[in-house]
């Protein structure tokens, strides 16, 4: 099934200069990159992204981690990949969330670690299912930032300018 997925190269991946390595590994999936950008992560964006984990005791550290406060790298690389079984392929390439449980050949197995405070520095985020992929892609991207129509959008006039927004 053709689908889309969000991939984030997290601050630890950027500070370790792993972007090229990660993109090379992801290219093995034969999927197409249809959107990419560098994003400064606000507390609101990080909180909304991980809202499903807000009741977990590690939630504050997770927000701090995604914002880049732990690495003094206050940005992530956000990408949308599209293609046959995109979610399954990317998640397999990313590996288990816990870097110690991830296959050594996966991105997280090769580059992730668990800090002494128990924070999973797992280098990348990958959408878990089609519903989450849609929610996350719409959270991180505007329709005009993706080169194909991934979800329904509409054109509005805001401050005299036309712009596309998610329908």
C-alpha positions in Angstrom: 0.0 0.0 0.0 1.2 3.5 -0.9 1.6 5.7 2.1 3.5 8.6 3.6 5.6 8.8 6.8 7.3 11.5 8.8 10.9 11.1 9.7 12.7 13.4 12.1 16.5 13.4 12.5 16.6 14.5 16.1 19.1 16.9 17.7 21.5 14.1 18.8 21.6 12.9 15.2 22.4 16.4 14.0 25.0 17.1 16.6 26.8 13.8 15.8 26.8 14.8 12.1 24.8 11.6 11.2 22.5 13.2 8.6 24.4 11.9 5.6 24.6 8.4 7.1 20.9 8.4 8.0 19.9 9.6 4.5 22.1 6.9 2.9 20.4 4.2 5.0 16.9 5.5 4.3 17.7 5.6 0.6 17.9 1.7 0.8 14.1 1.8 1.2 13.7 3.1 -2.4 11.1 5.6 -1.1 10.8 9.2 -2.4 11.5 12.2 -0.3 8.6 14.6 -0.9 9.3 17.2 1.8 12.3 18.2 3.9 13.2 21.1 6.1 15.2 22.1 9.2 12.8 23.1 12.1 13.5 24.9 15.3 11.3 23.0 17.8 9.2 25.1 20.1 7.9 23.7 23.4 4.4 23.7 21.9 5.4 21.7 18.8 7.4 19.2 20.9 4.4 18.8 23.3 1.9 18.4 20.5 4.1 15.9 18.7 4.5 13.7 21.8 1.0 14.4 23.3 0.3 10.7 23.4 3.1 10.3 26.0 2.2 13.2 28.2 1.2 11.0 31.2 4.6 9.2 31.2 7.1 10.2 33.9 9.8 10.8 31.2 7.6 13.3 29.3 9.5 16.5 30.4 12.9 15.0 29.4 11.4 13.9 26.1 10.3 17.4 25.3 13.7 18.9 26.4 15.4 16.3 24.2 13.3 17.0 21.1 13.8 20.7 21.5 17.6 20.2 21.5 18.3 21.5 25.0 20.3 18.3 25.9 22.6 18.8 22.9 22.7 22.6 22.4 21.4 21.9 18.9 17.9 23.5 18.8 16.7 22.0 15.6 15.6 18.8 13.8 15.5 17.7 10.2 11.9 16.9 9.3 11.2 14.8 6.2 8.2 13.2 4.5 8.8 10.0 2.6 6.3 8.5 0.2 5.9 5.1 -1.4 4.9 1.5 -1.2 4.8 0.4 2.5 6.7 3.6 3.5 5.8 3.3 7.2 6.8 -0.3 7.5 10.0 0.2 5.5 11.1 3.2 7.5 10.3 1.7 10.9 12.3 -1.4 10.0 15.2 0.7 9.0 14.9 2.9 12.1 14.8 -0.1 14.5 13.4 -0.5 18.0 12.7 2.7 20.0 15.1 1.5 22.7 18.5 1.6 21.1 19.7 -1.4 23.2 16.9 -3.5 21.8 17.3 -2.3 18.2 19.1 -4.5 15.7 22.7 -3.4 15.4 22.2 -2.9 11.6 19.3 -0.4 12.2 19.8 3.3 12.5 18.9 3.3 16.2 21.0 0.2 16.9 24.0 1.7 15.2 23.8 5.3 16.4 21.4 5.5 19.4 22.2 5.3 23.1 20.5 5.6 26.5 21.8 8.4 28.7 22.7 7.9 32.4 19.4 9.6 33.2 17.5 6.9 31.1 16.6 9.2 28.1 16.5 7.3 24.8 18.7 9.2 22.4 17.5 7.2 19.5 18.5 9.6 16.7 15.3 9.4 14.6 11.6 9.5 14.9 9.4 7.5 12.4 5.6 7.5 12.3 4.0 4.4 13.7 0.9 4.0 11.6 -1.0 5.8 8.8 -3.2 7.8 11.3 -0.1 9.0 13.2 1.7 9.8 10.0 -1.1 12.0 8.8 -1.3 13.8 12.2 2.5 14.3 12.4 2.9 15.4 8.8 0.2 18.0 9.2 1.8 19.1 12.4 5.3 19.6 11.0 4.5 20.7 7.4 2.2 23.0 5.5 0.7 21.7 2.2 3.0 24.0 0.1 6.1 22.4 1.7 5.4 19.0 0.2 5.9 18.5 -3.5 2.9 16.2 -3.9 -0.6 16.3 -2.6 -0.5 14.0 0.4 -3.7 15.0 2.1 -6.7 17.2 1.2 -5.9 20.9 1.3 -7.7 24.1 0.5 -6.6 27.6 -0.5 -7.4 30.5 1.7 -6.7 34.2 1.6 -4.8 35.4 4.7 -3.7 39.0 5.0 -4.3 39.4 1.3 -2.2 36.4 0.3 -3.3 33.1 -1.0 -2.0 30.1 0.9 -2.8 26.4 1.1 -3.9 24.9 4.5 -4.9 21.4 5.5 -8.6 20.9 4.8 
